[in-house]
Amino acid sequence: MGIKEKLKKVPHAPGIYMMKDSSGEVLYIGKAKDLSKRVSSYFQDARPMAARQMSLMERVKDLDYLVTASEEEALIYESNLIKEKKPKYNVELKDDKSFPFLKLTLGEKFPRLTITRKKVDDGSRYFGPYTRVKLLRSALQVMKGIFPLRTCRNMPGEVCLSYHIGQCAGPCVKKISQKEYREIVDQLVLFLEGKKTRLLKELERRMNEEARFENFEEAVILRNRIAALSEVPGKKLREYSGWGDVAVKLKKLLRLPRLPLKVEAFDVSNISGKEATGSMVYFNNGKPDKSNYRKFRIKDVEDIDDYAMIQEIVRRRYKRLKEEGGQFPDLIIIDGGKGHLQAAYKELLRLNLRHVPIVSIAKEHERIYTLSSRTPLDINRDSRLLYFIQQIRDEAHRFALKYHHKLRDKRVKG
């Protein structure tokens, strides 16, 4: 395939690109927010070029590229590849004060990841250097959300805001063991070394292992880490209308891998076990989409067993959706407490759908439960987010009750 044909296939996505000569030697490596625009710009006749660039383009006979989840990830990959390939036309990055590094303090019991311009022989490991400080700071924030290492110089003995927003694992109050913490550090090192494929395989193995032993909280944390690392690039918040700013907050509160734009909620209704029914309501961009509501008549459960009923309707919904090749929701909400949540999640595991996020909300005290925490979320009762989740739950309850009354009335009249 000629270079002009390759140009047509370069996607509008963040990533890195490599320009090569006729023998396949890498001449230049660069990063881009939009690969297609950046790479194409080199081959536009009207583009003014310096002598060094003209020399480069005269030798370029081939190109390759790697799509990343973000421009920040592209920055990490670019630095690694330049060190590995040593391209002739890249400006040499010298290990001096002119460029920043990422410093991982491996000499500490619970290591931190920081930005620095000085390399000190203190047992730390340094990554870089990197050319863009602003983008590096942004990359550091992204990594905090995926690999929640502490940021404080001295551990305070109490959890801080970083812990509550999912950017610290809380070693200061023993929320995580040193062994578990070091596993996160090892995963971060693989990421910083550009070994993302190997990292994802390791995370997948660990997640399956935790799920097999029904350690749901640990499995969900790993699942979210995989989802964050595998996030499809190019999606921008501005593409969504309506309730986008609430969606962002809900994503952060529930530590979801993506924006909860498509939400499905389940409830069951029965009186003395008679005419038991289940419901599923569907919200799209914060609004109910009644054309996608589903109602279920409980078939496999004879006794009064809410857990089993929830399992039946979740199983029937997603077994069918999977068979039809349908689109799965960004978030599932179950009406009930921790037990209802775990019962529903067991069905997702059986269907190999552990990647679909799921939470529950109990009517008593309006508490929200997640798989990654033994205790309910600490959320303001007056919060708009809590109100939104309640609204969806109440709609599921209304729909289930309506179907239950219809079946009961039919039986009485019959």
C-alpha positions, 0 to 999 in steps of 0.5 A: 500500500502506497503512502497516499493510500495509507493517509486516507486510512489514518483516523481522526483520533489521538495517537502517535505517528512514525515516519519511515524511509524505504528500508523501514528505519524510523526517521521521525516520531510525533504525537497528535490530538488528531492523527489524520489532520497532523499527518496529512499536513506534512504532505500538503504542497503549500505547507512552508518547511524548514530545511530540516523538514524538507530533508525529512520529507524527501526521505519519507517513504512509509508511515505507521501510527498507533491510536491511543485513548487520549493525547495524554497517553500519546505523550507517554508513548512518544517519549518511550518510542523516541528513546527506543527507536532514536529517530534521526530527525527528532530533536534530542531530549537530553536528561537535563533541567530543560524538560520535566520527568515523571518521578515514581518514588519507589523508595517509599513504602507507598510510592507517589507519582510526581512531576520533577525537573531534577533526577536524584539518586534516592531509589526513585524511578524516572520516566521521560523527559517530556516536551510539553509540561501542560500536557504532562500535568493533564496526563498525571491527572488522568493517571491518578484516576486510573492508578490511585496512588497517594499524592501527599508528602506525609500521610495525614492519618485520615482520608482526603478529597483525593480518596473520596473522588477515587484518586487515592486508594487510602493507604493512610488509613489502611484502606489498602494493604502494601501488597495491593498498593504495590500491584497498582504501582507495578501496573502503572510502571507497565503503562509508563513503559508503553506496555499497555497490551501486556498490562490489559492482559494482566488486569483481565487475568486478575479480574477473572480470578477475583470474579471466580472467587466472588470478590466482586468489589475487587473485580469491579475496581479492575474492570473499571481500570480496564475500561478506562485504559481501553476507552474509545478515543474521540468522544467529546462531551460537547457531542451530548446535549441536555444533562451532560454536566450532571452525567459528568458528576455522576460518572465521577461519583460512581467511578464509572468508566464512561458517561452514563448516557444510557441507563437501565433500571430494574424492579420487581413487584409482588404481593404474597408471591402472587402475580409477581412481575418485573420491570426495566425502564430505559433513560437516554441522555437523562430522559425516559425512553418508553419505547425501550421499557420492558415488562416481565412476568416472573416465571421461574420463582414460586416463593417470595424471593426478591433476589431470585426474581431480580436475577431472573429479569436481569438474566432474561434481559441481557441474555436476549440482548446479547443474543440479538447483538444489542447495545448494553447500557452505560449503567444498570440501577437495581432497586434494593440493597447490597444483596439485590446488587450482588444477586444481579451482578452474579447474573452478569458474571454468568453472561460474561458481562462483568464490564457493565457497571451496576449499582443499587439504591435501597428505599430505606434511607435512600442509600446507594450501593456499589460493588466496589465498597462494602458501605453505601456512598456518602452522598448528600440527601439533597443532591441532584445526583441522588434525585436523578437516581431516585427518579429512575428507580421510582419510574421502574417501581411504577412500571412494575406495579402497574403491570402487577395490578393489570395481571392481578385485576385480570385474574380477579375478573377471570 
